[in-house]
């Protein structure tokens, strides 16, 4: 999943928790290494809807066989 985020232009922590950013979006995340991934969007451009961000996150998780 981290490689997919990098391909999308996001960058951040290599650990299982930290901060990621890219395209004006800022987020904090934590992952238990198994199945619990928590993402908190801390900032985003006004022209990007929350629904778009949630949809993109869902797509990434699905592509990585997480759902």
N, C-alpha and C positions, 0 to 999 in steps of 0.2 A: 504494500500500500504506500509505503514511503517513496518508492521509486515512481509510482504513478503520480503522486503529488509533485515530485521534482519535475517530472515530464510536463506537468501543467504549469510550471513556473513558481511553485511554492517552495519555500525553504524554511528550515528550522532545526529543531533538536533531533539528534540521532537516537536519543533514548526513548523510553516508553512514556515520557511526559515532558512537557515543555511548551514552547511557543512556536507557531508557524505563521508565516506571512507571505503575501504575494498578491499582485493585482489590486493592491489597496485593501485587502482583507487581512485582518489580524485575528488570530485565534489561539486559545490555550487548549491543550489536550492532555488526556491521561488514558493509558491503556494498561489493563492488568496482565497483558501478555497472553490472554486466552480469548475471552469473548466480550469483555466490558470496555467499550471505547466511549469516552466522554469528550465532547468538543464544545467549547464555549467561544462563540464569536464575540470578540471584544471591540471590533471596529470594522466598518465596511463603507464603501462609497454609497452615496444615496441612490445612485442609478442601478445598483445591484440589489434585487429583492432578497429577503430572507428565504423565500421559497426556492429561488434559483440556487442559492448556496446549499440548502438542505437537499435539493434534488441532485446536485453535483456530488455531494458527500455520499448520498445513497448509491449513486451510480458507481462511484469508486469502490465502495465496500462490496457491492454486488459483483463487480468485475473481479475483485480479489477473492470471490467465493465466500464472503462473510455473511451473506443472507441467503 
